[in-house]
Amino acid sequence: MSVQPVKTRFAPSPTGLLHLGNVRTALFNALLARHHGGIFLLRIEDTDLRRSQRGAIDALIEDLGWLGMVWQEGPGKEAGAGPYRQSERQSLYNRYIVQLNDQGLAYPCFCSAEELAALRQKQLAQGKAPRYPGTCARLSEAEIAARLQQGGEPSLRFRVPQSETIAFDDLVRGRQRFATDDIGDFIIRRANGAAAFFFSNALDDALMGITHVLRGEDHVSNTPRQIMLLNALKLKVPRYGHIALVLGDDSVPLSKRHGSHSVRALRERGYLPMAINNALARLGHYYKEAGYMDFKQLAAGFSTNRLSRASARFDLTQLDHWQRETLVQAGADEILRWMGREVYDRVPEGARAAFVDAVRANILFPQDALVWARITYGAELEITAAASTVLRKAGRDFCRHALDALLHNPHDYQAFVAELQKKSSLRGKALFAPLRAALTGRADGPELKALFPLMGPERVRSRLEMSI
């Protein structure tokens, strides 16, 4: 008997830019599939056309691709289970709704939105959990026909069985049990004819062969409803795992209103994709390895057994840490592209790889690289207050000694420093602090031995003369 390969999915609604909570869900599903050599599927859940935004689908596809979350099935990669946009699957949903109707497991509901809202408020005021009481569940065929004739536009509800228990083993939270008597009959088709989330989401998972679903803990209460639907339709139920939500600085779960934490915003600020992936992979998931990992390594170390039940807080300082780690690990060509056109044009062609290696440990964003490109190759030098203080303390004789040492060693940094030590009788910080201040105008930055050959003897000489 063959074992079905692991197949996961990410199923976003195109209602805005992807925020980091969404992206972490996508990442966990992609890592789980890759860990098992399985399939990662992308499905667009756009049945709610009122909330779907034009251009949001293209944006989320671009953002996922930029992050390296390659899907094996989905838009642009048809594999027999499509279409992969729910707005194109309505005829398929209708066939299964007919099946539920024929089984007596669905009925029309004529309750208005106002009536349902009032009922909800009444139940909450009484300290009860909101639950549809089955108002329309006992309408006769004659009553239904009369209401339809009067212009009623009903939604369709699933008839929840009474006095049963729905149980499943959550991949994160263990055994879960729900009493059906606590679950009201729920809508599977809206009054406008569109399939509701409970129905389309569960049905597509089954029809697309999804074996594992990792999603936010806010979906836990949806799961028993979807299990009932799939059991009624005699379709295979995937394994569910409900992950803790990602909280923002305000201790509220990240959502589209946290615009500064969208993938697009972080990308525009200059964060690298693997910095984001390394940070998110550790939000609510434990790795034995503490250092930077590429996508393959992240997948190899991913396990549902290491997912936490506790909420994880997104911390920008942690993202900055992984940005630095990514810059240390990335190839020179990748970093040069990331630095941007202005840096590329400022740095001489034969020195570009050396420039990247010189500054990569001292930059965080492309604008930082531009600053060092200007310092290294610019005709003028802006000296900070801290660097001026260091130069004044060292005195003019220090720069005169440096000019003399440069005259004898214009291309050999080690020999230049050795002679400067002899002439100035200075060592360690007392020597290198004023030398850095004179050459770069900064009190800190990349190693001078890397910058010295990039500046060239003429530029070094002019900086020393200016410092005097």
C-alpha positions as CSV (number, residue, x, y, z in Angstrom):
1,M,0.0,0.0,0.0
2,S,1.6,3.3,-1.1
3,V,1.8,6.2,1.3
4,Q,0.3,9.5,0.2
5,P,3.0,12.2,0.0
6,V,2.8,15.1,2.3
7,K,0.9,18.0,0.6
8,T,0.4,21.3,2.3
9,R,-1.1,24.6,1.2
10,F,-1.3,28.3,1.7
11,A,-4.7,29.8,1.0
12,P,-4.7,33.6,1.4
13,S,-7.6,35.9,0.7
14,P,-6.5,38.8,-1.6
15,T,-7.8,41.6,0.6
16,G,-4.5,43.5,1.0
17,L,-0.8,43.1,1.3
18,L,0.7,40.0,3.0
19,H,1.6,40.7,6.6
20,L,4.1,38.7,8.6
21,G,1.5,36.6,10.3
22,N,0.3,35.3,6.9
23,V,3.8,34.9,5.6
24,R,4.8,32.8,8.6
25,T,1.8,30.5,8.0
26,A,2.9,30.1,4.3
27,L,6.5,29.5,5.4
28,F,5.6,26.8,7.9
29,N,3.6,24.9,5.3
30,A,6.3,25.3,2.7
31,L,8.9,24.0,5.1
32,L,6.8,21.1,6.2
33,A,6.2,20.0,2.6
34,R,9.9,20.4,1.7
35,H,11.0,18.5,4.8
36,H,9.1,15.5,3.7
37,G,9.9,15.9,0.0
38,G,6.2,16.7,-0.6
39,I,4.1,19.3,-2.4
40,F,3.4,22.9,-1.4
41,L,0.2,24.3,-3.0
42,L,-1.0,27.9,-3.4
43,R,-4.7,28.6,-3.6
44,I,-6.3,32.0,-3.8
45,E,-9.5,32.2,-1.7
46,D,-11.3,35.0,-3.5
47,T,-15.0,34.0,-3.2
48,D,-15.7,37.2,-1.2
49,L,-15.5,39.5,-4.3
50,R,-16.6,42.5,-2.2
51,R,-13.5,42.4,0.0
52,S,-11.0,41.2,-2.7
53,Q,-8.7,43.9,-4.0
54,R,-7.6,44.4,-7.5
55,G,-3.9,43.7,-7.8
56,A,-3.7,42.0,-4.5
57,I,-3.3,38.5,-6.1
58,D,-0.4,39.7,-8.3
59,A,1.2,41.3,-5.3
60,L,1.0,38.3,-3.0
61,I,2.3,36.0,-5.8
62,E,5.3,38.4,-6.3
63,D,6.0,38.6,-2.6
64,L,5.9,34.8,-2.1
65,G,8.2,34.3,-5.1
66,W,10.6,37.0,-3.8
67,L,10.7,35.1,-0.4
68,G,11.6,31.9,-2.2
69,M,8.4,30.1,-1.3
70,V,8.1,28.1,-4.5
71,W,4.8,26.3,-4.9
72,Q,4.6,23.1,-6.9
73,E,0.9,23.5,-7.6
74,G,-1.1,26.7,-7.9
75,P,-1.4,29.7,-10.2
76,G,0.9,29.3,-13.2
77,K,1.6,25.6,-12.2
78,E,-1.5,23.6,-13.1
79,A,-1.3,20.0,-11.9
80,G,-4.8,18.7,-12.5
81,A,-6.5,20.0,-9.3
82,G,-7.2,23.5,-10.5
83,P,-8.4,26.1,-11.1
84,Y,-6.6,27.5,-8.0
85,R,-8.8,30.6,-7.6
86,Q,-12.0,29.9,-5.7
87,S,-13.9,32.4,-7.8
88,E,-13.5,30.0,-10.7
89,R,-14.7,26.9,-8.8
90,Q,-18.3,27.9,-8.1
91,S,-19.8,25.2,-10.4
92,L,-17.9,22.6,-8.5
93,Y,-19.1,23.9,-5.2
94,N,-22.7,23.8,-6.5
95,R,-22.4,20.1,-7.2
96,Y,-21.5,19.2,-3.7
97,I,-24.1,21.5,-2.3
98,V,-26.7,19.6,-4.3
99,Q,-25.3,16.4,-2.7
100,L,-25.8,17.8,0.8
101,N,-29.3,18.9,-0.1
102,D,-30.2,15.5,-1.5
103,Q,-29.0,14.0,1.8
104,G,-31.2,16.3,3.8
105,L,-28.1,17.9,5.4
106,A,-28.7,21.5,4.2
107,Y,-31.6,23.9,4.4
108,P,-32.4,27.4,3.4
109,C,-32.2,30.2,6.0
110,F,-34.2,33.4,5.5
111,C,-33.0,35.2,8.6
112,S,-31.7,38.7,7.8
113,A,-28.3,40.0,8.9
114,E,-30.1,42.4,11.3
115,E,-32.1,39.5,12.9
116,L,-28.9,37.5,13.3
117,A,-27.0,40.5,14.8
118,A,-29.8,41.1,17.3
119,L,-29.8,37.4,18.3
120,R,-26.1,37.4,18.8
121,Q,-26.2,40.5,21.1
122,K,-29.0,38.9,23.1
123,Q,-27.0,35.7,23.6
124,L,-23.9,37.6,24.6
125,A,-25.9,39.7,27.1
126,Q,-27.1,36.5,28.7
127,G,-23.6,35.2,29.0
128,K,-24.1,32.6,26.3
129,A,-21.8,31.7,23.3
130,P,-23.4,33.0,20.1
131,R,-25.1,30.1,18.3
132,Y,-27.7,29.9,15.6
133,P,-30.8,28.3,17.2
134,G,-32.1,26.7,14.1
135,T,-34.9,29.2,13.4
136,C,-35.3,28.1,9.8
137,A,-34.4,24.4,10.3
138,R,-38.0,23.3,10.7
139,L,-39.6,25.2,7.9
140,S,-41.9,23.1,5.8
141,E,-41.6,22.8,2.0
142,A,-44.7,25.0,1.7
143,E,-43.3,27.7,4.0
144,I,-40.0,27.7,2.0
145,A,-41.9,28.0,-1.3
146,A,-44.0,30.8,0.1
147,R,-40.9,32.8,1.2
148,L,-39.2,32.3,-2.1
149,Q,-42.3,33.5,-3.9
150,Q,-42.2,36.6,-1.7
151,G,-38.7,37.4,-2.9
152,G,-36.8,35.9,-0.1
153,E,-33.1,35.3,-0.9
154,P,-31.9,32.6,1.6
155,S,-28.5,31.5,2.5
156,L,-27.9,27.8,3.0
157,R,-27.0,26.2,6.3
158,F,-25.5,22.8,7.1
159,R,-27.6,20.8,9.5
160,V,-25.3,19.9,12.4
161,P,-26.0,16.5,14.0
162,Q,-27.1,16.5,17.7
163,S,-25.5,14.9,20.7
164,E,-22.3,14.0,19.0
165,T,-18.6,14.7,19.7
166,I,-16.2,15.7,17.0
167,A,-12.6,14.9,17.9
168,F,-9.3,15.2,16.1
169,D,-5.6,15.1,17.0
170,D,-4.1,18.6,16.5
171,L,-0.5,18.5,15.3
172,V,0.3,21.3,17.7
173,R,-2.3,21.2,20.5
174,G,-3.0,17.5,20.8
175,R,-6.4,15.9,21.2
176,Q,-9.3,18.3,20.6
177,R,-13.0,17.5,21.3
178,F,-16.1,19.5,20.4
179,A,-19.7,18.8,21.3
180,T,-22.0,19.3,18.3
181,D,-24.7,20.7,20.6
182,D,-22.4,23.7,21.1
183,I,-22.1,24.3,17.3
184,G,-25.0,26.0,15.6
185,D,-26.1,25.2,12.1
186,F,-23.7,27.2,9.9
187,I,-23.8,28.8,6.5
188,I,-22.3,27.0,3.6
189,R,-23.7,29.2,0.8
190,R,-24.3,32.9,1.1
191,A,-27.5,34.6,0.0
192,N,-25.7,35.8,-3.1
193,G,-25.0,32.2,-4.1
194,A,-21.2,32.3,-3.3
195,A,-19.8,29.4,-1.2
196,A,-18.9,30.3,2.4
197,F,-15.5,29.8,3.9
198,F,-16.3,26.8,5.9
199,F,-17.5,25.0,2.8
200,S,-15.2,26.0,0.0
201,N,-12.0,25.9,2.2
202,A,-12.7,22.4,3.4
203,L,-13.9,21.1,0.1
204,D,-10.9,22.4,-1.8
205,D,-8.5,20.9,0.7
206,A,-10.0,17.5,0.2
207,L,-10.4,17.7,-3.6
208,M,-6.8,19.0,-4.0
209,G,-5.4,16.2,-1.9
210,I,-4.1,18.3,1.0
211,T,-2.8,16.1,3.7
212,H,-1.6,18.6,6.3
213,V,-3.0,22.0,7.2
214,L,-1.0,24.4,9.4
215,R,-3.0,27.5,10.2
216,G,-3.6,30.1,12.9
217,E,-5.2,29.1,16.2
218,D,-8.1,31.4,15.5
219,H,-9.3,28.6,13.1
220,V,-9.5,25.9,15.8
221,S,-13.3,26.3,16.2
222,N,-13.7,26.1,12.4
223,T,-12.2,22.6,12.3
224,P,-15.0,20.6,13.7
225,R,-17.4,22.2,11.3
226,Q,-15.1,21.3,8.4
227,I,-14.6,17.8,9.6
228,M,-18.4,17.3,9.7
229,L,-18.7,18.6,6.1
230,L,-16.0,16.3,4.7
231,N,-17.4,13.3,6.6
232,A,-20.9,14.0,5.2
233,L,-19.4,14.2,1.7
234,K,-17.3,11.1,2.3
235,L,-14.1,13.0,1.5
236,K,-10.7,12.6,3.2
237,V,-10.0,14.9,6.2
238,P,-6.5,16.4,6.3
239,R,-4.5,16.5,9.5
240,Y,-4.8,19.9,11.1
241,G,-2.3,21.9,13.2
242,H,-3.2,25.2,14.7
243,I,-0.2,27.5,15.4
244,A,-0.1,30.3,17.9
245,L,-0.6,33.8,16.5
246,V,2.2,36.4,15.9
247,L,1.7,39.5,18.1
248,G,2.8,43.0,17.2
249,D,4.3,45.7,19.5
250,D,0.7,46.4,20.7
251,S,0.3,42.8,21.8
252,V,-2.4,42.4,19.2
253,P,-2.2,39.6,16.5
254,L,-0.5,41.0,13.4
255,S,-3.0,41.8,10.6
256,K,-3.2,43.9,7.5
257,R,-3.6,47.0,9.6
258,H,0.0,46.6,10.7
259,G,1.1,48.1,7.4
260,S,4.7,48.5,8.4
261,H,5.0,44.8,8.9
262,S,3.9,43.8,5.4
263,V,6.3,41.9,3.2
264,R,6.2,44.8,0.7
265,A,7.1,47.4,3.3
266,L,10.0,45.4,4.7
267,R,11.2,44.7,1.2
268,E,11.1,48.4,0.3
269,R,13.1,49.2,3.5
270,G,15.8,46.9,2.2
271,Y,15.4,43.7,4.2
272,L,16.6,40.5,2.4
273,P,14.2,37.5,1.9
274,M,16.3,35.0,3.8
275,A,16.6,37.5,6.8
276,I,12.8,37.5,6.9
277,N,12.6,33.7,6.5
278,N,15.2,33.1,9.3
279,A,13.3,35.4,11.6
280,L,9.9,34.0,11.0
281,A,11.0,30.3,11.1
282,R,11.9,30.9,14.7
283,L,8.7,32.6,15.7
284,G,6.8,29.8,17.5
285,H,9.2,27.1,16.2
286,Y,12.4,25.8,17.9
287,Y,15.6,25.0,16.0
288,K,18.5,23.3,17.6
289,E,20.9,25.3,15.4
290,A,21.2,29.0,16.4
291,G,22.9,30.3,13.3
292,Y,21.8,31.4,9.8
293,M,20.2,28.7,7.7
294,D,19.3,28.6,4.0
295,F,15.9,27.4,2.9
296,K,17.0,23.8,2.5
297,Q,18.4,23.8,6.0
298,L,15.3,25.5,7.5
299,A,13.2,22.7,6.0
300,A,15.5,20.0,7.2
301,G,15.2,21.1,10.8
302,F,11.5,21.8,10.7
303,S,9.1,19.7,12.7
304,T,5.5,20.1,13.9
305,N,6.8,18.6,17.2
306,R,8.8,21.8,17.7
307,L,5.8,24.2,17.2
308,S,4.9,26.2,20.3
309,R,1.4,26.7,21.7
310,A,2.4,30.1,23.1
311,S,2.0,33.3,21.1
312,A,5.2,34.7,19.6
313,R,6.0,38.4,19.5
314,F,7.5,39.9,16.4
315,D,10.6,41.9,17.3
316,L,12.2,44.2,14.8
317,T,15.6,43.9,16.6
318,Q,15.6,40.1,15.9
319,L,14.9,40.8,12.2
320,D,17.8,43.2,12.2
321,H,20.0,40.4,13.7
322,W,19.0,38.0,10.9
323,Q,19.6,40.8,8.3
324,R,23.2,41.1,9.5
325,E,23.6,37.3,9.5
326,T,22.2,37.1,5.9
327,L,24.6,39.8,4.7
328,V,27.5,37.8,6.1
329,Q,26.4,34.7,4.3
330,A,25.1,36.0,1.0
331,G,27.2,36.0,-2.2
332,A,28.9,39.2,-3.4
333,D,26.8,39.4,-6.6
334,E,23.5,39.1,-4.6
335,I,24.6,41.8,-2.2
336,L,25.8,44.1,-5.0
337,R,22.4,43.9,-6.7
338,W,20.7,44.6,-3.3
339,M,22.9,47.6,-2.7
340,G,21.4,49.3,-5.8
341,R,22.4,51.1,-8.9
342,E,24.0,54.2,-7.3
343,V,26.5,52.1,-5.3
344,Y,27.2,49.9,-8.4
345,D,28.0,53.0,-10.4
346,R,30.2,54.6,-7.7
347,V,32.4,51.5,-7.1
348,P,35.0,50.7,-9.9
349,E,34.2,47.5,-11.8
350,G,37.3,45.6,-10.6
351,A,36.8,46.6,-7.0
352,R,33.1,45.7,-6.5
353,A,33.6,42.3,-4.9
354,A,36.3,43.6,-2.6
355,F,34.0,46.6,-1.6
356,V,31.2,44.2,-0.7
357,D,33.5,42.1,1.5
358,A,34.9,45.2,3.1
359,V,31.5,46.7,4.2
360,R,29.1,43.8,4.5
361,A,29.6,43.4,8.3
362,N,28.9,47.1,8.9
363,I,25.8,47.8,6.9
364,L,22.1,46.9,7.4
365,F,20.4,48.5,4.5
366,P,21.3,49.7,1.0
367,Q,21.5,53.3,2.1
368,D,24.3,52.2,4.5
369,A,26.2,50.8,1.6
370,L,25.8,54.0,-0.3
371,V,27.2,56.0,2.6
372,W,30.4,53.8,2.6
373,A,30.6,54.0,-1.2
374,R,30.7,57.8,-0.9
375,I,33.2,57.7,1.9
376,T,35.5,55.2,0.1
377,Y,35.3,56.9,-3.4
378,G,34.1,60.4,-2.8
379,A,36.2,63.5,-3.5
380,E,35.0,65.2,-0.3
381,L,34.7,63.8,3.2
382,E,32.3,64.8,5.9
383,I,33.8,64.4,9.3
384,T,31.5,63.6,12.2
385,A,31.8,65.3,15.6
386,A,33.1,62.2,17.2
387,A,35.8,61.8,14.5
388,S,36.8,65.5,14.9
389,T,37.3,65.0,18.6
390,V,39.6,62.0,18.0
391,L,41.6,63.9,15.4
392,R,42.0,67.0,17.7
393,K,43.2,64.7,20.5
394,A,45.8,63.0,18.2
395,G,47.2,66.3,17.0
396,R,48.5,67.4,13.6
397,D,51.8,65.6,14.1
398,F,49.9,62.3,13.8
399,C,48.7,63.0,10.3
400,R,52.1,64.3,9.3
401,H,53.6,61.0,10.4
402,A,51.0,59.2,8.5
403,L,51.7,61.2,5.3
404,D,55.4,60.4,5.7
405,A,54.6,56.6,6.2
406,L,52.3,56.7,3.1
407,L,55.1,58.2,1.0
408,H,57.3,55.1,1.6
409,N,54.4,52.5,1.5
410,P,51.6,53.8,-0.8
411,H,50.2,50.3,-1.6
412,D,51.2,48.2,1.4
413,Y,48.8,48.7,4.3
414,Q,50.7,46.5,6.8
415,A,54.0,48.2,6.0
416,F,52.3,51.6,6.2
417,V,50.9,50.9,9.7
418,A,54.2,49.5,10.9
419,E,56.1,52.7,9.9
420,L,53.4,54.9,11.3
421,Q,53.8,53.0,14.6
422,K,57.5,53.8,14.7
423,K,57.1,57.5,13.8
424,S,54.2,58.2,16.2
425,S,55.1,55.8,19.0
426,L,51.4,54.8,19.1
427,R,49.8,51.4,19.3
428,G,46.3,49.9,19.2
429,K,43.3,52.2,19.6
430,A,45.5,55.2,20.1
431,L,46.8,54.7,16.5
432,F,43.9,53.2,14.7
433,A,41.2,55.6,16.1
434,P,42.7,58.8,14.6
435,L,43.7,57.0,11.4
436,R,40.1,55.9,10.9
437,A,38.8,59.3,11.7
438,A,41.2,60.9,9.1
439,L,40.5,58.4,6.3
440,T,36.8,57.9,6.7
441,G,35.5,60.8,8.8
442,R,33.9,58.2,11.2
443,A,34.7,56.9,14.6
444,D,33.8,53.4,13.6
445,G,33.2,51.3,10.5
446,P,34.8,48.6,8.3
447,E,38.3,47.4,8.9
448,L,40.8,49.9,7.5
449,K,43.0,47.2,6.0
450,A,40.1,46.5,3.6
451,L,39.3,50.1,2.9
452,F,42.9,51.3,2.4
453,P,43.6,49.6,-1.0
454,L,40.1,50.5,-2.2
455,M,40.7,54.2,-1.5
456,G,44.0,54.2,-3.3
457,P,47.1,56.3,-2.3
458,E,46.0,59.6,-3.8
459,R,42.7,59.6,-1.9
460,V,44.4,58.5,1.3
461,R,46.9,61.3,0.9
462,S,44.3,64.0,0.3
463,R,42.3,62.8,3.4
464,L,45.4,63.0,5.6
465,E,46.3,66.5,4.2
466,M,42.7,67.6,4.8
467,S,42.8,66.3,8.4
468,I,45.9,68.4,9.2
